[in-house]
Amino acid sequence: MSKNNSISKAFIGKSSPKIVDTIRFNNRYMDLETVKEKATGIISAVILTGIVAFSFLFIATCF
């Protein structure tokens, strides 16, 4: 019980430490939010590239 009291006294007046979700990739720890943002960017780029390629092929076959 005294251990818990000393821990709580250490954080009086201070904000509690932030817990960050991380994943391990290539022996590096990466923030999960960063991974989500990068994955969203990659997926968006792939979709945009697909739309451009499809429209190019569509136009090329019509003429």
C-alpha positions in Angstrom: 0.0 0.0 0.0 2.8 2.4 0.8 4.2 1.8 -2.7 1.0 3.1 -4.3 1.0 6.1 -2.0 4.5 7.1 -2.9 3.7 6.8 -6.6 0.6 9.0 -6.3 2.5 11.6 -4.3 5.1 11.8 -7.1 2.4 12.8 -9.6 0.6 15.4 -7.4 0.3 18.6 -9.4 1.7 16.9 -12.6 -0.1 15.5 -15.5 0.0 11.8 -15.8 2.3 10.3 -18.4 0.7 9.9 -21.9 0.2 6.4 -23.0 1.0 6.0 -26.7 0.0 3.0 -28.8 3.0 1.8 -30.8 3.7 -1.0 -33.1 7.1 -2.6 -33.9 8.2 -2.6 -37.6 11.7 -3.3 -38.8 13.0 -3.2 -35.2 11.6 0.3 -34.8 8.7 1.4 -32.6 6.2 3.6 -34.5 3.3 5.6 -33.2 0.0 4.0 -34.3 -1.4 7.4 -35.3 1.5 8.0 -37.6 1.1 4.6 -39.2 -2.6 5.3 -39.8 -1.8 8.7 -41.5 0.8 7.2 -43.7 -1.5 4.2 -44.7 -4.3 6.7 -45.5 -1.9 8.7 -47.7 -0.7 5.5 -49.5 -4.2 4.2 -50.1 -5.3 7.6 -51.4 -2.3 7.7 -53.8 -3.1 4.2 -55.1 -6.8 5.1 -55.7 -5.9 8.4 -57.5 -3.3 6.6 -59.7 -5.9 3.9 -60.6 -8.4 6.6 -61.5 -5.9 8.4 -63.7 -4.8 5.1 -65.4 -8.4 4.1 -66.0 -9.3 7.4 -67.5 -6.2 7.4 -69.7 -7.0 3.9 -71.0 -10.7 4.9 -71.5 -9.7 7.9 -73.6 -7.1 6.0 -75.5 -9.5 3.3 -76.5 -12.3 5.7 -77.5 -10.2 7.6 -80.1 
